[in-house]
């Protein structure tokens, strides 16, 4: 174990993998196997840091994914290590936030900074930790040796060798195909967006090259005031492209930012026809080279198609050529412009106490399947515009309505009138499952007034 601390950036919105990922359930928490991308990032960080030395920068909506998925792995992260941004302001403020808290807790430190949604061979952490000595003199970034001319990545041009790395002569933007080929011929590296930073040197370079960011953190009374002041700026634009104290270390290991469905296709195992299938098996006839996600319960039949992405979820269907999968975020932008909530949430929504799935909905009613984890409970709340009818399907429910408490078993039910304070909890050892029927003039999440919440939500 080295003396390196870790920051994991976990506040992304996941728009490029819609509809599998949503703003309320971004790609870093998706599982394409036994573990999510976020969990794999934590495991990599444990190669160089203790769990108490790992800090996660995220947002309020995703805080409980972070805590829950770490607990799922059998670890407990100190609560003060989960840093909540009031709003996303790009990578420089997020990294500054993490670096500041690490220095407060541990003093001057060398810190690895990692995105939570990348794929990287775990052996790369040996290369990263071997650059620890370089970080006292340089802001260290890591460049991946390209395997093909990728147009979705930025590139780094190197100059002379310095220790285990190279001095950086230039950062280059995402190129077109011909320019990408030229960059590779020149020996440029993919910009991985991972860093190894000494806290003292980092703060010095931010003060020099992004003084307004430094001043906001220096003068702000709390994180809300800081983020109201600070610029929306990436670490590359803010300091890396301006500083003369930047070095890059080559990574030979396989790396991907899984930035679109084509990248997912490249990473996953193919069948003999070259198809990647997620979810339940679709019916593929004379088709090859496709990525298909199909929801269990219905057959998705595809005939004579090639090099396509087909994602079929409960509330959305995406079909596009793999080569156009970078454009998926345009769909999300259009949905947001229309104020369509399907840009942000799917039919299954995860909460710190469990999850719910919308089975049916109209302007005046909504039917949900709600699952509450053992020893968890929802907030004490009321609704002004709707009533609710709960039917227990599995487990035992503890129901509080109007200050009166009762216990319901499978097949039993209760009714909550509009305006009544109520709370649902699971005192048992197995997940509680109920069907909730909402009726009223407003049946969305805005009609919730919370009075007490064990998870600190407002």
C-alpha positions in Angstrom: 0.0 0.0 0.0 1.3 3.4 -1.0 0.7 6.8 0.7 -1.6 7.9 -2.2 -5.1 9.1 -1.4 -7.9 8.9 -4.0 -10.7 11.1 -5.3 -13.5 9.5 -7.4 -15.6 11.8 -9.5 -19.1 10.4 -9.5 -21.5 13.1 -10.4 -22.1 12.4 -14.1 -25.5 12.6 -15.7 -25.2 9.6 -18.1 -26.9 11.1 -21.1 -24.9 9.2 -23.7 -26.2 5.8 -22.6 -29.9 6.8 -22.4 -32.3 5.0 -21.9 -30.3 2.5 -19.9 -28.9 5.3 -17.8 -30.8 8.4 -16.7 -29.9 11.6 -14.8 -31.2 9.9 -11.7 -29.4 6.6 -12.4 -26.3 7.4 -14.4 -24.0 5.0 -16.1 -21.4 4.7 -13.3 -24.0 2.8 -11.2 -25.1 0.5 -14.0 -24.0 -3.2 -13.8 -23.0 -5.0 -17.0 -21.9 -7.9 -14.8 -21.6 -8.5 -11.0 -20.3 -5.0 -10.2 -21.0 -1.5 -11.5 -18.4 0.8 -13.1 -18.4 2.8 -9.8 -17.7 -0.3 -7.8 -14.9 -1.3 -10.1 -13.3 2.2 -9.7 -13.5 1.7 -5.9 -11.8 -1.6 -6.1 -9.0 -0.1 -8.2 -8.6 2.7 -5.7 -8.2 0.1 -2.9 -5.0 -1.0 -4.7 -3.4 2.3 -3.7 -5.5 3.7 -0.8 -7.3 2.5 2.3 -11.1 2.9 2.2 -10.8 5.8 4.8 -8.5 7.5 2.2 -11.0 7.4 -0.7 -13.1 10.5 -1.2 -16.1 10.6 -3.6 -17.3 13.8 -5.1 -21.0 13.5 -6.1 -24.4 15.2 -5.8 -27.3 14.9 -3.5 -29.3 12.7 -5.9 -26.5 10.1 -6.2 -25.2 10.2 -2.6 -27.1 7.1 -1.6 -26.0 5.1 -4.7 -22.4 5.9 -3.6 -22.9 4.8 0.0 -25.1 1.8 -0.9 -22.8 0.4 -3.6 -19.8 0.7 -1.3 -21.7 -1.1 1.5 -22.8 -3.8 -1.0 -19.0 -4.5 -1.5 -18.6 -5.0 2.3 -16.9 -1.7 3.0 -18.0 1.4 5.0 -16.8 4.8 3.8 -16.5 7.6 6.4 -19.5 9.9 5.9 -17.2 13.0 5.7 -15.5 11.4 2.7 -18.7 11.6 0.5 -18.6 15.2 -0.7 -21.8 16.7 -2.1 -21.6 19.4 -4.7 -24.6 21.8 -4.7 -24.5 21.8 -8.5 -22.2 20.4 -11.2 -19.5 22.9 -12.1 -17.2 20.6 -14.2 -14.0 18.9 -13.0 -11.8 21.7 -11.6 -14.1 22.7 -8.8 -14.9 19.1 -8.0 -11.2 18.2 -7.8 -10.5 21.3 -5.8 -13.3 20.3 -3.4 -11.8 16.9 -2.9 -8.2 18.1 -2.6 -9.2 20.7 0.0 -10.9 18.1 2.2 -8.0 15.6 1.9 -5.5 18.3 3.0 -7.7 19.2 5.9 -7.9 15.6 7.0 -4.4 14.3 6.2 -2.2 17.3 5.5 -0.1 17.5 2.4 -0.8 14.5 0.3 -0.4 12.9 -3.2 -3.9 12.2 -4.6 -5.0 10.0 -7.5 -8.1 11.5 -9.3 -10.3 9.0 -11.2 -13.6 9.1 -13.1 -16.2 6.6 -11.8 -17.4 5.5 -15.2 -14.3 4.3 -16.9 -13.0 0.8 -17.7 -9.4 0.2 -16.8 -7.3 -2.9 -16.2 -6.5 -3.0 -12.5 -2.8 -3.6 -13.2 -2.6 0.0 -14.3 -2.7 1.0 -10.7 0.9 -0.2 -10.4 1.9 2.2 -13.1 0.0 5.0 -11.4 1.5 4.4 -8.0 5.0 4.2 -9.5 4.6 7.9 -10.5 4.1 9.1 -6.9 7.6 10.6 -6.8 7.0 12.6 -10.0 3.9 14.3 -8.4 6.0 16.5 -6.1 7.4 18.4 -9.1 4.7 18.0 -11.7 0.9 17.8 -12.2 0.8 14.2 -13.5 -1.7 13.0 -16.0 -2.0 9.6 -17.7 -2.0 9.0 -21.4 -3.3 5.8 -22.9 -1.4 4.4 -25.8 -4.0 4.5 -28.7 -5.1 1.2 -30.2 -6.9 3.0 -33.1 -7.7 6.6 -34.3 -10.5 7.5 -31.9 -12.4 10.7 -32.7 -14.1 10.9 -29.3 -11.0 11.4 -27.1 -8.6 14.3 -26.6 -4.9 13.7 -27.3 -1.7 14.6 -25.5 1.5 15.4 -27.4 4.7 14.6 -25.4 8.2 16.1 -25.5 11.3 14.9 -23.6 11.4 12.1 -21.1 11.3 13.0 -17.5 11.7 10.2 -14.9 8.9 7.6 -15.5 7.0 10.0 -17.7 7.3 12.7 -20.3 6.8 16.4 -20.3 3.6 17.5 -22.0 4.1 19.9 -24.9 0.4 20.2 -26.0 -3.1 19.1 -25.2 -5.2 18.6 -28.3 -9.0 18.6 -28.7 -11.1 15.7 -30.1 -10.1 15.4 -33.8 -11.8 14.2 -37.0 -10.7 10.8 -38.3 -7.8 12.0 -40.5 -6.4 14.3 -37.8 -6.7 11.4 -35.3 -4.6 9.2 -37.6 -2.0 12.0 -37.8 -1.9 12.3 -34.0 -1.2 8.6 -33.7 1.6 8.8 -36.2 3.1 11.6 -34.1 3.1 9.4 -31.0 0.3 11.3 -29.2 -1.6 9.6 -26.4 -5.3 9.5 -25.5 -6.1 11.9 -22.7 -7.6 9.6 -20.0 -8.7 12.3 -17.6 -6.9 10.6 -14.7 -4.4 12.5 -12.6 -1.8 12.2 -9.8 -1.6 15.5 -7.9 0.3 16.8 -4.9 -2.1 19.0 -2.9 0.5 21.8 -2.4 1.5 22.0 -6.1 -2.1 21.7 -7.2 -3.2 24.7 -5.1 -0.2 26.7 -6.3 -1.1 26.1 -9.9 -4.8 26.8 -9.5 -3.9 30.1 -7.7 -1.6 31.0 -10.6 -3.7 29.9 -13.6 -7.3 29.9 -12.3 -7.2 32.6 -9.6 -11.0 33.1 -9.5 -11.5 29.4 -8.7 -8.9 29.6 -5.9 -10.5 32.8 -4.5 -14.0 31.3 -4.4 -12.7 28.4 -2.3 -10.5 30.6 -0.2 -13.2 33.2 0.6 -16.4 31.2 0.6 -18.1 30.6 4.0 -19.6 27.2 3.0 -19.8 25.0 -0.1 -23.1 26.5 -1.3 -21.5 30.0 -1.3 -18.4 28.6 -3.0 -20.3 27.0 -5.8 -22.5 30.0 -6.3 -19.2 31.9 -7.0 -17.0 29.4 -8.8 -16.7 29.1 -12.6 -17.9 26.1 -14.6 -14.5 24.9 -15.8 -12.6 21.7 -16.5 -9.2 20.9 -15.0 -7.8 20.7 -18.5 -8.9 24.2 -19.5 -8.3 25.6 -16.0 -4.8 24.6 -15.3 -3.4 21.6 -17.3 -3.3 23.4 -20.6 -1.7 26.5 -19.1 0.8 25.1 -16.6 4.5 24.5 -17.5 4.6 21.8 -14.8 2.7 19.0 -16.4 4.0 15.5 -17.0 2.3 12.5 -18.6 2.9 8.8 -17.8 2.0 6.2 -20.5 -0.6 3.5 -19.7 -0.2 0.4 -21.9 -3.3 -1.2 -20.3 -6.7 -1.4 -21.9 -8.8 1.7 -21.1 -12.2 3.1 -22.2 -14.5 5.8 -21.0 -17.5 3.9 -22.2 -18.7 7.1 -23.7 -21.4 5.5 -25.9 -23.0 2.2 -26.9 -20.4 1.5 -29.5 -17.7 1.6 -26.7 -19.9 -0.8 -24.7 -20.1 -3.1 -27.7 -16.3 -3.1 -28.0 -15.9 -4.1 -24.3 -18.4 -7.0 -24.0 -18.3 -10.6 -25.1 -19.8 -11.3 -28.5 -21.8 -14.3 -29.8 -20.6 -16.2 -32.9 -22.5 -13.7 -35.1 -20.7 -10.8 -33.4 -23.8 -9.6 -31.4 -23.7 -8.4 -27.8 -26.9 -9.2 -25.9 -27.9 -7.6 -22.6 -31.0 -8.4 -20.6 -33.1 -11.2 -22.0 -32.3 -12.9 -25.3 -33.9 -11.2 -28.3 -34.7 -13.1 -31.5 -31.9 -12.2 -33.9 -32.4 -13.6 -37.5 -29.6 -13.1 -40.1 -28.3 -10.3 -38.0 -24.7 -9.5 -36.9 -22.5 -7.0 -35.2 -25.4 -5.5 -33.1 -25.7 -4.4 -29.5 -29.2 -5.3 -28.2 -30.7 -4.8 -24.8 -34.2 -6.3 -24.4 -36.4 -6.2 -21.3 -37.5 -9.5 -20.0 -41.2 -10.3 -20.6 -41.5 -9.5 -24.3 -39.7 -10.6 -27.4 -37.7 -8.2 -29.4 -37.3 -9.6 -33.0 -34.6 -8.3 -35.3 -34.2 -9.5 -38.9 -31.3 -8.8 -41.3 -29.9 -5.8 -39.4 -26.2 -5.1 -38.9 -24.1 -2.8 -36.8 -27.1 -1.3 -34.9 -27.8 -0.4 -31.3 -31.3 -1.5 -30.0 -32.2 -0.7 -26.4 -35.7 -1.6 -25.4 -36.7 -0.6 -21.8 -40.1 -0.3 -20.2 -40.6 3.3 -21.2 -38.3 4.0 -24.1 -37.0 2.3 -27.3 -33.7 3.4 -28.9 -32.6 2.3 -32.4 -29.6 3.7 -34.1 -26.5 2.7 -36.0 -23.5 2.0 -33.7 -21.6 4.7 -35.6 -24.2 7.2 -34.5 -24.3 6.3 -30.8 -22.5 9.6 -29.9 -25.7 11.4 -30.9 -27.8 9.8 -28.2 -27.3 12.8 -25.9 -29.1 14.9 -28.5 -32.3 12.8 -27.8 -31.9 13.6 -24.1 -31.4 17.3 -24.8 -34.7 17.3 -26.8 -36.6 15.5 -24.0 -35.3 18.0 -21.5 -36.4 20.9 -23.7 -39.8 19.3 -23.7 -39.7 18.9 -19.9 -40.2 15.2 -20.4 -39.2 13.4 -17.1 -38.0 10.3 -19.0 -34.8 12.2 -19.7 -34.0 12.0 -15.9 -35.8 9.0 -14.5 -36.8 5.5 -15.8 -39.8 3.5 -14.7 -37.6 2.1 -11.9 -36.3 4.7 -9.5 -33.8 4.0 -6.8 -34.0 5.6 -3.4 -31.8 5.2 -0.2 -34.6 3.0 1.3 -35.1 0.8 -1.8 -36.8 1.4 -5.1 -40.1 1.8 -6.9 -41.3 0.9 -10.4 -44.2 2.7 -12.1 -46.5 0.1 -13.5 -49.2 2.4 -14.9 -49.9 6.1 -14.9 -52.3 8.8 -16.1 -53.0 12.5 -15.2 -55.1 11.3 -12.3 -53.6 8.1 -11.1 -50.4 6.2 -10.7 -49.7 2.5 -9.7 -46.3 1.7 -8.3 -44.5 -1.5 -7.1 -42.5 -0.4 -4.1 -39.7 -2.4 -2.5 -38.3 -1.3 0.9 -35.0 -2.9 2.1 -34.9 -4.6 5.5 -34.6 -2.1 8.5 -35.2 0.8 6.2 -38.1 3.4 6.2 -39.5 6.2 4.1 -39.8 9.7 5.4 -42.7 10.8 7.5 -44.7 12.8 4.9 -48.0 13.9 3.6 -49.6 14.7 0.2 -52.0 17.5 -0.3 -53.3 16.4 -3.7 -53.6 12.6 -3.7 -54.7 9.7 -1.6 -52.8 6.4 -1.5 -53.9 2.8 -1.1 -51.2 0.2 -0.1 -51.5 -3.5 -0.5 -48.7 -5.7 0.9 -47.4 -8.3 -1.5 -44.4 -9.7 0.4 -42.8 -9.2 3.8 -44.2 -7.2 6.8 -45.1 -3.5 6.6 -45.0 -1.2 9.6 -47.5 1.6 8.7 -47.9 4.9 10.6 -51.0 6.9 9.7 -52.1 10.0 11.7 -49.8 9.0 14.6 -51.3 5.4 14.8 -49.0 2.4 14.0 -50.1 -0.9 12.6 -48.5 -4.0 11.0 -49.7 -5.4 7.7 -48.9 -8.9 6.2 -49.2 -10.1 2.6 -52.8 -9.5 1.3 -53.6 -6.9 3.9 -54.0 -3.2 3.0 -54.5 0.3 4.2 -55.8 3.7 2.9 -54.2 7.1 3.4 -56.3 10.2 2.8 -54.9 13.3 1.3 -53.4 15.5 4.0 -52.7 12.7 6.5 -49.2 12.3 7.8 -47.9 8.8 7.1 -44.8 6.6 7.0 -43.9 3.1 5.6 -41.1 1.1 7.1 -39.8 -2.5 6.9 -38.9 -3.9 10.3 -38.3 -7.4 8.9 -35.3 -9.3 7.6 -36.6 -9.7 4.0 -37.4 -7.0 1.5 -40.9 -5.5 1.8 -42.9 -5.3 -1.4 -46.2 -3.4 -1.7 -48.5 -2.1 -4.5 -49.3 1.6 -4.1 -52.3 3.1 -6.0 -52.2 6.9 -6.0 -55.4 8.8 -6.9 -55.7 12.6 -7.2 -55.3 15.8 -9.1 -51.4 15.7 -8.8 -49.6 12.3 -8.7 -46.0 13.3 -9.1 -43.0 13.5 -6.8 -43.5 17.3 -6.3 -46.5 16.6 -4.0 -44.4 15.3 -1.1 -44.0 17.3 2.2 -41.4 15.7 4.4 -41.4 16.1 8.2 -38.7 13.6 9.2 -36.2 11.7 7.1 -33.4 9.5 8.4 -31.4 10.1 5.2 -31.3 13.8 5.6 -33.4 14.7 2.6 -35.3 18.0 2.6 
